[in-house]
Amino acid sequence: MGRSTSTAVRPHLPVEEAPGPGELLDVSLRRAGVPLTTRVLEAGTDSLVLSPPADVLGAPSRLVEGEEVDLVWADAGDLVGIPVVVRVTGGERWSAVVVGPPQRVQRRDAVRVPMDARAVLVGADEVEVPLLDLSEGGARCLVDPVLVQLEQGQTVRLQLPVEGLAGPVQARVVHRRFRPGTRHVDVGLEIVGLGEAGTDTLRRHVFTRMWELRRRGDL
């Protein structure tokens, strides 16, 4: 007589890898929308019960039953993300069913991420410039010296496309390099005096951007 066997199926999100109650998570939408955050109310095997998602101003936002989003959080200095399917339970909570294993991005890998966005140099005039990449401590922009003349060591005000940052940040020019065959200058900027809250907001944006690029296979 044959002997029956069973194979234990490893859950997508083992308890030891799940975020704990009260932990703040970023909700990364796969459709157009503003960044959202939520907090863990309960963590179970392959599912989470979460507080209503809200934008950076604390205004509540609605998710669509059955849509896929990514939940992203920081763990021991790394970035962890999981794909989930939204299950709306109504009231003051919603549930997320985990549909894939967690992926971890180490902080040293998220030092600088490529951007497809524009920033604004704020001075006597406001000049929009392509934002080439971004880190928690700096940015790299492409500047037309006919429109803006920047000197090494000069301090400028830079409006970044980062939800949650209160107004332009202060940045110091640390390098300038002309791009061959163009009149544009590749300008490296060091962000200064941002403060703990602003630095945390920028770090989360960089980590989340890194997660999105990894998920899409663009990095």
C-alpha positions as a printed NumPy array, in Angstrom:
array([[  0.   ,   0.   ,   0.   ],
       [  1.447,   3.372,  -1.056],
       [  2.37 ,   5.908,   1.547],
       [  0.673,   9.289,   1.195],
       [  2.864,  12.341,   1.305],
       [  2.087,  16.031,   1.653],
       [  4.179,  19.011,   0.752],
       [  3.95 ,  22.125,   2.885],
       [  3.407,  25.208,   0.775],
       [  5.488,  28.137,   1.936],
       [  3.308,  31.22 ,   2.392],
       [  4.105,  34.27 ,   0.311],
       [  4.58 ,  36.313,   3.482],
       [  5.797,  34.26 ,   6.454],
       [  4.906,  35.737,   9.842],
       [  8.549,  36.493,  10.614],
       [  8.814,  38.658,   7.481],
       [  5.508,  40.511,   7.868],
       [  5.332,  44.145,   9.027],
       [  4.091,  44.476,  12.593],
       [  0.907,  46.137,  13.897],
       [  1.126,  49.921,  13.759],
       [  3.835,  49.933,  11.08 ],
       [  3.491,  52.582,   8.359],
       [  3.416,  51.268,   4.774],
       [  3.497,  53.051,   1.427],
       [  0.774,  52.028,  -1.032],
       [  2.292,  52.069,  -4.525],
       [ -0.497,  52.208,  -7.114],
       [ -0.112,  50.665, -10.554],
       [ -2.391,  53.324, -11.987],
       [ -2.043,  57.083, -11.943],
       [ -2.599,  58.537,  -8.51 ],
       [ -1.019,  60.324,  -5.574],
       [  1.196,  58.411,  -3.122],
       [ -0.738,  56.844,  -0.247],
       [  0.137,  55.447,   3.163],
       [ -1.595,  52.985,   5.478],
       [ -0.915,  51.342,   8.852],
       [ -0.99 ,  47.674,   9.752],
       [ -3.85 ,  46.723,  12.076],
       [ -3.443,  42.943,  11.909],
       [ -0.925,  40.684,  10.172],
       [ -1.793,  37.096,   9.247],
       [ -0.477,  34.413,   6.945],
       [ -0.589,  35.88 ,   3.441],
       [ -2.924,  38.723,   4.346],
       [ -2.898,  42.036,   6.16 ],
       [ -5.678,  44.128,   7.678],
       [ -4.901,  47.806,   7.207],
       [ -6.159,  51.273,   8.117],
       [ -7.88 ,  53.376,   5.427],
       [ -5.271,  54.679,   2.953],
       [ -4.538,  58.404,   3.064],
       [ -2.519,  60.88 ,   1.012],
       [  0.378,  62.981,   2.348],
       [ -2.067,  65.548,   3.753],
       [ -3.992,  62.86 ,   5.641],
       [ -7.027,  62.977,   3.35 ],
       [ -8.63 ,  59.519,   2.943],
       [ -8.486,  57.823,  -0.435],
       [-10.381,  54.871,  -1.904],
       [ -8.948,  51.741,  -3.451],
       [-10.755,  49.543,  -5.952],
       [-11.888,  46.052,  -4.982],
       [ -9.685,  43.511,  -6.744],
       [ -6.969,  45.912,  -7.947],
       [ -3.323,  45.024,  -7.467],
       [ -1.076,  47.417,  -5.559],
       [  2.32 ,  47.131,  -3.897],
       [  2.914,  47.638,  -0.186],
       [  6.371,  48.985,   0.629],
       [  8.056,  49.525,   3.991],
       [ 11.484,  49.971,   5.553],
       [ 13.044,  47.117,   7.517],
       [ 16.474,  47.37 ,   9.151],
       [ 17.503,  50.045,   6.65 ],
       [ 16.34 ,  48.065,   3.614],
       [ 13.24 ,  48.472,   1.479],
       [ 10.739,  45.589,   1.362],
       [  7.833,  45.356,  -1.067],
       [  5.03 ,  42.866,  -1.664],
       [  2.324,  42.673,  -4.35 ],
       [ -1.211,  42.43 ,  -2.95 ],
       [ -4.81 ,  42.317,  -4.146],
       [ -7.202,  44.757,  -2.489],
       [-10.162,  43.328,  -0.601],
       [-12.359,  46.168,   0.624],
       [-14.071,  45.364,   3.911],
       [-15.547,  48.803,   4.548],
       [-15.53 ,  50.953,   7.65 ],
       [-12.191,  51.721,   9.235],
       [-10.203,  48.914,   7.623],
       [ -9.409,  47.067,   4.421],
       [ -7.635,  43.817,   3.745],
       [ -4.785,  42.996,   1.4  ],
       [ -4.202,  39.473,   0.103],
       [ -0.527,  38.812,  -0.641],
       [ -0.047,  37.343,  -4.13 ],
       [  3.733,  37.195,  -4.387],
       [  6.831,  36.869,  -2.232],
       [  8.481,  39.895,  -0.648],
       [ 11.364,  41.531,  -2.489],
       [ 14.1  ,  43.351,  -0.637],
       [ 16.197,  46.258,  -1.882],
       [ 19.224,  46.999,   0.262],
       [ 19.74 ,  50.627,   1.158],
       [ 23.17 ,  50.758,  -0.483],
       [ 21.491,  49.797,  -3.79 ],
       [ 19.072,  52.714,  -3.524],
       [ 21.699,  55.439,  -3.195],
       [ 20.625,  57.011,  -6.494],
       [ 17.674,  56.246,  -8.739],
       [ 17.033,  57.417, -12.308],
       [ 14.096,  59.777, -12.674],
       [ 11.774,  60.622, -15.534],
       [ 10.531,  63.92 , -14.161],
       [ 11.199,  67.639, -14.02 ],
       [ 12.315,  69.877, -11.174],
       [ 12.167,  73.651, -10.842],
       [ 15.085,  75.95 , -10.011],
       [ 13.559,  78.742,  -7.959],
       [ 15.183,  82.183,  -8.055],
       [ 14.302,  85.538,  -9.548],
       [ 12.639,  83.383, -12.193],
       [ 11.428,  79.8  , -12.023],
       [ 13.14 ,  77.55 , -14.548],
       [ 11.993,  73.986, -15.187],
       [ 14.818,  71.477, -15.708],
       [ 14.959,  67.732, -16.426],
       [ 15.639,  65.723, -13.247],
       [ 18.065,  62.94 , -14.206],
       [ 18.398,  61.122, -10.893],
       [ 17.68 ,  61.543,  -7.198],
       [ 19.018,  60.278,  -3.889],
       [ 18.244,  61.039,  -0.265],
       [ 21.156,  63.478,  -0.275],
       [ 21.234,  64.993,  -3.732],
       [ 19.95 ,  65.37 ,  -7.271],
       [ 21.311,  65.63 , -10.795],
       [ 19.712,  67.973, -13.32 ],
       [ 20.275,  69.033, -16.913],
       [ 20.575,  72.806, -17.118],
       [ 20.699,  75.212, -20.071],
       [ 23.392,  77.775, -19.096],
       [ 21.775,  80.348, -21.356],
       [ 18.759,  80.302, -19.031],
       [ 20.499,  79.653, -15.707],
       [ 24.132,  80.253, -14.822],
       [ 25.311,  78.172, -11.867],
       [ 28.708,  78.332, -10.202],
       [ 30.559,  75.65 ,  -8.252],
       [ 29.6  ,  75.928,  -4.56 ],
       [ 26.579,  78.132,  -5.253],
       [ 23.441,  77.488,  -3.195],
       [ 20.134,  77.279,  -5.058],
       [ 16.508,  76.507,  -4.262],
       [ 15.137,  73.397,  -5.958],
       [ 11.494,  72.327,  -6.135],
       [ 11.446,  68.524,  -6.38 ],
       [  8.508,  66.421,  -7.655],
       [  8.225,  64.668,  -4.273],
       [  4.898,  64.541,  -2.446],
       [  5.214,  65.657,   1.16 ],
       [  8.161,  68.021,   0.832],
       [  7.187,  71.463,   2.075],
       [  8.336,  73.831,  -0.662],
       [ 11.72 ,  74.077,  -2.395],
       [ 14.816,  72.525,  -0.801],
       [ 18.211,  74.166,  -0.438],
       [ 20.906,  72.585,  -2.615],
       [ 24.594,  73.267,  -3.255],
       [ 26.218,  72.886,  -6.676],
       [ 28.926,  70.215,  -6.319],
       [ 29.793,  69.607,  -9.962],
       [ 29.131,  70.916, -13.474],
       [ 29.933,  68.987, -16.634],
       [ 29.133,  70.015, -20.188],
       [ 27.432,  67.351, -22.266],
       [ 29.367,  66.737, -25.494],
       [ 27.491,  67.829, -28.581],
       [ 24.995,  69.942, -26.625],
       [ 24.953,  73.3  , -24.884],
       [ 23.521,  71.75 , -21.705],
       [ 25.315,  71.25 , -18.415],
       [ 24.961,  68.18 , -16.197],
       [ 24.686,  69.685, -12.7  ],
       [ 25.121,  67.711,  -9.482],
       [ 23.418,  69.155,  -6.398],
       [ 23.871,  68.302,  -2.728],
       [ 20.679,  68.799,  -0.704],
       [ 21.398,  70.655,   2.552],
       [ 19.447,  71.594,   5.683],
       [ 16.436,  69.445,   4.884],
       [ 15.785,  68.262,   8.449],
       [ 14.852,  64.824,   9.744],
       [ 11.24 ,  64.792,   8.537],
       [ 12.128,  66.036,   5.061],
       [ 15.024,  63.606,   4.743],
       [ 12.738,  60.732,   5.718],
       [ 10.159,  61.819,   3.11 ],
       [ 12.836,  61.995,   0.419],
       [ 14.319,  58.634,   1.436],
       [ 10.915,  56.936,   1.225],
       [ 10.341,  58.467,  -2.214],
       [ 13.725,  57.222,  -3.464],
       [ 13.172,  53.735,  -2.026],
       [  9.665,  53.507,  -3.5  ],
       [ 10.92 ,  54.666,  -6.905],
       [ 13.622,  51.995,  -6.732],
       [ 10.973,  49.379,  -5.91 ],
       [  8.781,  50.444,  -8.846],
       [ 11.698,  50.266, -11.289],
       [ 12.708,  46.821, -10.004],
       [  9.124,  45.539, -10.291],
       [  8.844,  46.757, -13.892],
       [ 12.213,  45.272, -14.799],
       [ 13.621,  48.707, -15.672],
       [ 16.493,  48.447, -13.203]])
